[in-house]
């Protein structure tokens, strides 16, 4: 009898766990939110007795329980010992974003107690570091909306046992921080900077005149070739190990020119290779 496959959905409070659960339900998962960890073994038995009707199950687990982490790791060992497969999806967001979300909703943080909201958020981040370290997928929801979150989850957890590799290519500005969820980061601040060219300063890397300026440099062209060669080597390795989602980021100073050009170039390259690719420019509108 084929056993159920579990996705444990967890992460920082306010990062979007409940929304992720709803998205997974939309793509065919049987979902249970806020399941006490001590009930995981019993629930796994119920899934086994379902006669194959509960093949893919998402469990929403959070930190509200006392002894949360130790119990969760014990129950994950139980699943593995009893031949249940599982993956861990960890959701997080920047502290400033979490502060704004709690301010807007006026909800109480589960760890706030008598401490400040900031202290509760940072305390939870420290407590969850161990679980984050073993997560199969980490999604930073700071700069994405519910529709973008659903798109990522669909790509990661698409139906079927064989999931084709899909890619997310991001441009960003180091001035605003490095995206947290990336697999690899390329620093392109060594390339010619359109910001110092008066006629290009107000434009972005999505415009042909900026792209032409950056790509005119022999160093830029050589760099792109090296990145493409690296992708040609890595993609088959990732697919062989069953990796379903790859996130690559390019960073320049402000995230408006060079990183945008390079992200677009890699996006086109990956799409030509048949990789389902999404290109996003996180900081292109920031000053």
C-alpha positions as CSV (number, residue, x, y, z in Angstrom):
1,X,0.0,0.0,0.0
2,X,1.3,3.4,-1.0
3,X,1.7,5.7,2.0
4,X,0.7,9.3,2.2
5,X,3.3,12.0,1.4
6,X,3.3,14.9,4.0
7,X,4.3,18.5,3.5
8,X,4.9,20.2,6.9
9,X,4.0,23.9,6.5
10,X,5.6,26.0,9.2
11,X,7.7,29.1,9.7
12,X,7.4,32.5,11.3
13,X,4.1,33.8,12.6
14,X,2.7,36.3,10.2
15,X,4.7,35.0,7.2
16,X,1.7,33.4,5.5
17,X,1.3,29.8,6.8
18,X,-2.5,29.9,6.7
19,X,-2.4,31.3,3.2
20,X,0.0,28.6,2.0
21,X,-2.3,25.9,3.5
22,X,-5.2,27.3,1.4
23,X,-3.0,27.4,-1.7
24,X,-2.0,23.8,-1.2
25,X,-5.6,22.8,-0.7
26,X,-6.4,24.4,-4.1
27,X,-3.8,22.2,-5.8
28,X,-5.1,19.0,-4.4
29,X,-3.7,18.5,-0.9
30,X,-5.7,17.4,2.0
31,X,-4.9,20.1,4.5
32,X,-5.0,20.3,8.3
33,X,-4.0,23.5,9.9
34,X,-2.7,23.9,13.5
35,X,-2.6,20.1,14.1
36,X,-1.0,19.4,17.5
37,X,2.3,17.6,16.9
38,X,1.5,14.8,19.3
39,X,-1.4,13.8,17.0
40,X,0.8,13.4,13.9
41,X,1.4,9.6,14.4
42,X,-2.4,9.0,14.9
43,X,-3.2,11.2,11.9
44,X,-0.7,9.2,9.8
45,X,-2.5,6.0,10.7
46,X,-5.8,7.5,9.6
47,X,-4.2,8.5,6.3
48,X,-3.0,4.9,5.8
49,X,-6.5,3.6,6.5
50,X,-8.0,5.9,4.0
51,X,-7.4,3.4,1.2
52,X,-5.2,5.8,-0.8
53,X,-7.6,8.7,-0.8
54,X,-5.2,10.9,1.2
55,X,-2.1,10.7,-1.0
56,X,-0.8,14.2,-0.4
57,X,-1.3,15.8,2.9
58,X,-0.3,19.3,4.2
59,X,0.1,19.9,7.9
60,X,0.1,23.4,9.3
61,X,2.3,23.4,12.4
62,X,3.2,26.5,14.4
63,X,5.1,27.5,17.6
64,X,2.1,28.0,19.9
65,X,2.6,24.6,21.5
66,X,5.0,24.3,24.4
67,X,8.0,22.1,23.6
68,X,7.0,22.6,19.9
69,X,10.4,21.9,18.3
70,X,11.5,18.8,20.2
71,X,8.0,17.2,19.7
72,X,8.0,18.0,16.0
73,X,11.4,16.4,15.4
74,X,10.3,13.3,17.4
75,X,7.2,13.0,15.2
76,X,9.2,13.5,12.0
77,X,11.4,10.6,13.1
78,X,8.3,8.6,13.5
79,X,7.1,9.3,10.0
80,X,10.5,8.4,8.5
81,X,10.8,5.2,10.6
82,X,7.3,4.1,9.4
83,X,8.2,4.8,5.8
84,X,6.1,8.0,5.3
85,X,7.8,10.5,3.1
86,X,7.7,14.2,4.0
87,X,9.0,17.6,3.1
88,X,9.2,20.8,5.1
89,X,8.1,24.1,3.8
90,X,9.3,27.1,5.9
91,X,7.8,30.5,5.4
92,X,9.5,33.7,6.6
93,X,9.6,37.4,6.1
94,X,11.8,40.4,7.1
95,X,11.2,41.8,10.6
96,X,10.0,45.1,9.3
97,X,7.4,43.4,7.1
98,X,6.2,41.3,10.0
99,X,5.9,44.4,12.2
100,X,3.8,46.1,9.6
101,X,1.6,43.0,9.1
102,X,0.9,42.8,12.8
103,X,0.3,46.5,13.0
104,X,-2.3,46.3,10.2
105,X,-4.2,43.3,11.5
106,X,-3.9,44.2,15.2
107,X,-3.4,40.6,16.0
108,X,-1.3,39.4,18.9
109,X,1.9,37.6,18.2
110,X,1.8,34.1,19.8
111,X,5.0,34.7,21.8
112,X,4.4,38.3,22.7
113,X,3.3,37.8,26.3
114,X,4.6,40.7,28.3
115,X,7.4,41.5,25.8
116,X,7.3,43.9,22.8
117,X,6.2,42.7,19.4
118,X,9.8,43.2,18.1
119,X,11.2,41.0,20.8
120,X,8.6,38.3,20.1
121,X,9.4,38.3,16.4
122,X,13.2,38.1,16.9
123,X,12.7,35.5,19.7
124,X,10.7,33.3,17.4
125,X,13.2,33.7,14.6
126,X,15.9,32.4,16.9
127,X,13.8,29.5,18.1
128,X,12.9,28.5,14.6
129,X,16.4,28.6,13.2
130,X,17.0,24.9,13.8
131,X,13.8,23.9,11.8
132,X,14.7,26.4,9.1
133,X,18.0,24.7,8.7
134,X,16.5,21.4,7.8
135,X,13.7,22.8,5.6
136,X,13.4,21.5,2.0
137,X,11.9,24.8,0.8
138,X,12.2,28.3,2.2
139,X,10.0,31.0,0.9
140,X,10.4,34.6,1.9
141,X,7.0,36.3,1.6
142,X,8.3,39.9,2.3
143,X,7.9,41.1,-1.3
144,X,5.3,38.7,-2.8
145,X,1.5,38.7,-2.8
146,X,-0.9,35.8,-2.3
147,X,-1.1,35.1,-6.0
148,X,2.7,35.0,-6.4
149,X,2.9,32.7,-3.3
150,X,0.4,30.4,-4.9
151,X,2.3,30.4,-8.2
152,X,5.5,29.3,-6.4
153,X,3.7,26.6,-4.4
154,X,2.1,25.3,-7.6
155,X,5.5,25.0,-9.2
156,X,7.0,23.3,-6.2
157,X,4.2,20.9,-5.4
158,X,2.6,20.4,-8.8
159,X,0.6,17.1,-9.1
160,X,2.3,13.9,-10.0
161,X,5.4,12.1,-8.8
162,X,7.7,13.6,-11.3
163,X,8.1,17.3,-11.0
164,X,10.0,19.2,-13.7
165,X,12.5,21.8,-12.5
166,X,11.2,25.3,-12.6
167,X,13.2,28.5,-12.0
168,X,12.7,31.9,-10.4
169,X,15.2,34.6,-11.4
170,X,15.3,37.7,-9.2
171,X,17.1,41.1,-9.6
172,X,17.7,43.1,-6.4
173,X,19.7,46.0,-5.0
174,X,22.2,45.3,-2.2
175,X,21.1,48.6,-0.7
176,X,17.9,46.9,0.2
177,X,19.3,43.5,1.3
178,X,19.8,40.1,-0.2
179,X,16.7,38.0,-0.8
180,X,16.5,35.3,1.8
181,X,15.1,32.4,-0.3
182,X,17.6,32.2,-3.1
183,X,19.8,29.1,-4.0
184,X,22.6,31.2,-5.5
185,X,23.5,34.9,-5.7
186,X,25.6,36.7,-8.4
187,X,27.1,40.0,-7.5
188,X,27.2,42.1,-10.7
189,X,28.4,45.4,-9.2
190,X,31.6,45.0,-11.2
191,X,29.8,45.6,-14.5
192,X,29.5,49.0,-16.2
193,X,27.1,51.1,-14.2
194,X,24.4,53.0,-16.2
195,X,23.6,55.0,-13.1
196,X,26.6,57.2,-14.0
197,X,25.4,57.9,-17.5
198,X,23.1,60.9,-17.4
199,X,20.9,59.7,-20.3
200,X,20.4,56.3,-18.6
201,X,20.2,57.1,-15.0
202,X,16.4,57.5,-14.8
203,X,15.8,54.4,-17.0
204,X,15.8,50.7,-16.0
205,X,17.4,47.6,-17.2
206,X,14.1,46.6,-18.9
207,X,14.8,49.3,-21.5
208,X,16.8,48.5,-24.6
209,X,19.2,51.4,-24.3
210,X,20.2,50.3,-20.8
211,X,20.5,46.7,-21.8
212,X,22.6,47.6,-24.8
213,X,24.9,49.7,-22.6
214,X,25.5,46.9,-20.1
215,X,25.9,44.1,-22.7
216,X,28.2,46.1,-24.9
217,X,31.0,45.4,-22.3
218,X,33.2,42.4,-23.1
219,X,33.2,41.6,-19.4
220,X,29.4,41.5,-19.3
221,X,29.3,39.2,-22.2
222,X,31.9,36.9,-20.8
223,X,30.2,36.8,-17.4
224,X,26.9,35.9,-19.0
225,X,28.6,33.0,-20.9
226,X,30.1,31.8,-17.7
227,X,26.8,31.8,-15.9
228,X,25.1,30.0,-18.8
229,X,27.9,27.4,-18.7
230,X,27.4,26.9,-15.0
231,X,23.6,26.5,-15.6
232,X,24.3,23.9,-18.3
233,X,26.3,21.9,-15.8
234,X,24.0,22.4,-12.7
235,X,20.5,21.9,-14.2
236,X,20.9,18.2,-15.0
237,X,22.4,17.7,-11.5
238,X,19.5,19.4,-9.9
239,X,17.0,17.4,-11.9
240,X,18.8,14.2,-11.2
241,X,18.5,14.7,-7.4
242,X,14.8,15.6,-7.8
243,X,15.1,19.4,-7.1
244,X,11.9,21.0,-8.3
245,X,12.5,24.7,-7.8
246,X,15.6,26.8,-8.4
247,X,16.0,30.5,-7.4
248,X,18.8,32.6,-8.8
249,X,19.4,36.2,-7.9
250,X,21.5,39.0,-9.4
251,X,22.4,42.0,-7.3
252,X,23.7,45.4,-8.1
253,X,23.8,48.5,-6.0
254,X,20.2,49.8,-6.4
255,X,18.5,46.9,-8.2
256,X,17.4,49.0,-11.2
257,X,20.0,48.6,-14.0
258,X,22.7,45.9,-14.1
259,X,21.0,43.2,-12.1
260,X,17.8,43.7,-14.1
261,X,19.6,43.2,-17.4
262,X,21.4,40.1,-16.2
263,X,18.2,38.6,-14.7
264,X,16.4,39.1,-18.0
265,X,19.3,37.5,-19.9
266,X,19.3,34.4,-17.7
267,X,15.5,34.2,-17.8
268,X,15.6,34.1,-21.6
269,X,18.4,31.5,-21.6
270,X,16.5,29.2,-19.2
271,X,13.2,29.6,-21.1
272,X,15.0,28.6,-24.4
273,X,16.1,25.4,-22.6
274,X,12.5,24.6,-21.8
275,X,12.7,25.5,-18.1
276,X,9.5,27.0,-16.7
277,X,11.0,30.4,-15.6
278,X,9.6,33.4,-13.8
279,X,11.7,36.6,-13.8
280,X,11.0,39.3,-11.2
281,X,12.7,42.6,-10.4
282,X,12.3,43.2,-6.6
283,X,13.7,46.7,-6.3
284,X,13.3,48.2,-9.8
285,X,10.9,50.9,-8.6
286,X,12.8,51.8,-5.5
287,X,15.0,54.9,-5.3
